[in-house]
Amino acid sequence: MYGKDKDGIGRAVLTETDGRIITSGSLKQSTLNENMFFANAMLMEVALYTATAAIGLQIYNPPTSGVNLVWSKWASSISVTSANLDGLVLAVGDQPTTPTGTTAAHLTGGTLLKGSTSAHLKDSAAFAYSISTIIAPVFVWPLITNTAAINTVGTYMEQGDFNGQFASVPGTCTVIGGLVAAGVDIHLAIAWEEVPV
């Protein structure tokens, strides 16, 4: 059986061992092909999403990376009171130069897990930081709300899936940041597929 790519060229269809067709966007296939990556930042202070002194989770896609970052899963949890935070959002900004003042994300690399440190994981074309100085991003998509009443007693882990709805081109920095104000002791994670431009 053959399918066609966007240029009309015939290609063999990928199938599972039981014969089921692997559809476009299969996370399993992308992981096994080592095109899927993730980053997390644990117990972080999180800055407002517009902050140039970014704190939380930032994914920098260098201008020369040659890949788009296609966003997949994300997750967050808030473990102490951050009543003014009011939520977390996805934001993105132009970043033609490497961010400065960086601290690496706690763990980052390929989703084909090979060990307990980033050194064991396949490197991505993108760079993941928990702290960096960047050009101010703009709001893209709301992730969670976190009102004072909810946060007084804590919040359960929130998670979602972009399903490839958004992607970040080379020369950008994508951020998970606070909606209204900074927050404290927040766990953040995001996953992406790297697709050639």
C-alpha positions as CSV (number, residue, x, y, z in Angstrom):
1,M,0.0,0.0,0.0
2,Y,1.3,3.5,-0.8
3,G,0.3,7.0,0.1
4,K,1.4,10.3,-1.4
5,D,3.3,13.2,0.3
6,K,2.3,16.8,-0.2
7,D,4.4,16.9,-3.4
8,G,2.4,14.0,-4.9
9,I,5.3,11.5,-4.5
10,G,4.3,7.9,-3.6
11,R,5.6,6.7,-0.3
12,A,5.1,3.4,1.6
13,V,2.6,3.6,4.4
14,L,3.9,2.8,7.9
15,T,2.0,0.1,9.8
16,E,2.1,-1.3,13.3
17,T,3.1,-4.9,13.8
18,D,-0.6,-5.9,13.8
19,G,-1.2,-4.2,10.5
20,R,-2.9,-1.0,11.7
21,I,-1.8,2.2,9.8
22,I,0.3,4.6,11.7
23,T,-1.3,8.0,11.2
24,S,0.4,11.3,10.9
25,G,1.4,12.7,14.2
26,S,1.9,9.3,15.9
27,L,3.8,10.2,19.1
28,K,5.0,6.6,19.3
29,Q,6.6,6.7,15.9
30,S,8.1,10.1,16.5
31,T,9.6,8.9,19.8
32,L,11.1,5.8,18.2
33,N,12.4,7.9,15.3
34,E,14.0,10.1,18.0
35,N,12.3,13.3,16.7
36,M,10.4,14.0,20.0
37,F,11.8,16.0,22.8
38,F,10.8,17.3,26.2
39,A,11.9,19.7,29.0
40,N,10.9,20.2,32.6
41,A,11.5,22.7,35.3
42,M,10.7,21.7,38.8
43,L,9.7,23.8,41.8
44,M,10.3,27.0,39.9
45,E,9.4,30.6,40.5
46,V,7.5,31.6,37.3
47,A,7.7,35.1,35.9
48,L,4.9,37.0,34.1
49,Y,4.9,35.7,30.5
50,T,6.0,39.2,29.2
51,A,9.1,39.3,31.3
52,T,12.4,39.7,29.6
53,A,14.0,38.2,32.7
54,A,12.2,35.0,32.1
55,I,11.8,32.4,34.9
56,G,9.8,29.2,34.4
57,L,10.3,27.2,31.2
58,Q,11.7,28.7,27.9
59,I,12.4,26.8,24.7
60,Y,14.8,28.6,22.4
61,N,14.8,27.6,18.7
62,P,18.0,29.0,17.2
63,P,17.8,30.7,13.8
64,T,20.1,28.1,12.3
65,S,18.3,25.0,13.8
66,G,16.7,24.0,10.5
67,V,13.6,22.7,12.4
68,N,10.2,23.8,13.5
69,L,9.2,22.9,17.0
70,V,5.7,21.3,16.8
71,W,4.2,21.5,20.2
72,S,2.7,18.3,21.8
73,K,2.0,17.7,25.5
74,W,2.3,20.1,28.3
75,A,1.8,19.8,32.1
76,S,2.0,22.0,35.2
77,S,1.3,21.8,38.9
78,I,1.3,24.4,41.6
79,S,2.3,23.2,45.1
80,V,2.1,26.4,47.2
81,T,0.0,29.5,47.3
82,S,0.5,31.8,44.3
83,A,-2.8,33.6,44.6
84,N,-1.9,36.5,42.2
85,L,-0.6,34.2,39.5
86,D,-4.1,33.7,38.1
87,G,-3.0,31.2,35.5
88,L,-0.3,30.0,33.1
89,V,0.0,30.7,29.4
90,L,2.0,29.8,26.3
91,A,3.8,32.8,24.8
92,V,6.3,33.3,22.0
93,G,8.7,36.0,21.0
94,D,11.3,36.7,18.3
95,Q,14.7,35.6,19.4
96,P,17.3,36.2,16.7
97,T,20.2,35.9,19.2
98,T,21.0,33.4,21.9
99,P,19.4,34.2,25.2
100,T,21.8,35.4,27.9
101,G,22.0,34.7,31.7
102,T,20.7,31.2,31.1
103,T,20.1,28.3,33.5
104,A,19.4,25.0,31.9
105,A,16.0,23.3,32.4
106,H,16.2,20.6,35.0
107,L,15.9,17.8,32.5
108,T,15.7,17.9,28.7
109,G,16.3,15.7,25.7
110,G,14.7,13.0,23.5
111,T,11.6,11.2,24.7
112,L,13.3,7.9,23.9
113,L,14.5,7.6,27.5
114,K,18.0,6.2,27.9
115,G,19.0,7.2,31.4
116,S,18.4,9.6,34.3
117,T,20.2,12.7,33.2
118,S,20.2,15.0,30.1
119,A,23.6,13.6,29.2
120,H,21.9,10.2,28.5
121,L,19.2,11.7,26.2
122,K,19.5,12.7,22.6
123,D,20.2,16.4,22.2
124,S,17.5,18.6,20.6
125,A,18.2,21.3,18.1
126,A,16.4,23.6,20.6
127,F,17.7,24.7,24.0
128,A,15.6,24.5,27.2
129,Y,16.1,27.0,30.0
130,S,14.5,27.6,33.4
131,I,16.0,31.1,33.5
132,S,17.0,33.3,30.7
133,T,17.1,36.9,29.4
134,I,15.0,37.1,26.3
135,I,13.0,39.5,24.1
136,A,9.5,40.0,25.6
137,P,7.1,37.3,24.3
138,V,3.5,37.8,23.4
139,F,0.5,35.8,24.6
140,V,-0.5,32.8,22.4
141,W,-2.8,30.4,24.4
142,P,-4.1,30.1,27.9
143,L,-3.1,26.9,29.7
144,I,-4.7,27.0,33.2
145,T,-6.4,29.3,35.6
146,N,-5.3,29.5,39.2
147,T,-7.6,31.7,41.3
148,A,-6.9,32.5,44.9
149,A,-9.6,30.1,46.2
150,I,-8.2,27.2,44.2
151,N,-4.6,27.9,45.0
152,T,-5.2,28.3,48.8
153,V,-5.6,24.6,49.0
154,G,-3.3,23.8,46.1
155,T,-4.1,22.6,42.6
156,Y,-3.9,19.2,41.0
157,M,-1.6,18.7,38.1
158,E,-3.0,20.2,34.9
159,Q,-2.1,18.9,31.5
160,G,-3.1,19.2,27.9
161,D,-2.1,18.4,24.3
162,F,-1.6,20.9,21.5
163,N,-1.8,18.1,19.0
164,G,0.5,20.0,16.7
165,Q,-1.8,23.0,16.6
166,F,1.1,25.4,17.2
167,A,4.7,25.2,16.1
168,S,7.6,27.6,16.7
169,V,9.9,28.5,13.8
170,P,13.7,29.0,14.0
171,G,14.6,32.3,15.7
172,T,11.9,32.2,18.4
173,C,11.7,31.6,22.1
174,T,8.6,29.9,23.5
175,V,7.7,30.4,27.1
176,I,5.3,29.0,29.7
177,G,4.7,32.0,32.0
178,G,2.4,33.6,34.5
179,L,-0.8,35.2,33.2
180,V,-1.2,38.1,35.6
181,A,1.8,38.0,38.1
182,A,4.7,35.8,39.1
183,G,4.2,32.5,41.0
184,V,6.3,30.2,43.1
185,D,7.1,26.5,43.4
186,I,5.5,25.5,40.1
187,H,6.4,22.3,38.1
188,L,6.4,22.8,34.3
189,A,6.9,20.4,31.4
190,I,6.4,20.5,27.6
191,A,7.1,18.2,24.7
192,W,7.7,18.9,21.0
193,E,8.5,17.2,17.8
194,E,11.4,18.6,15.6
195,V,10.3,18.7,12.0
196,P,12.7,20.0,9.2
197,V,11.7,23.4,7.9
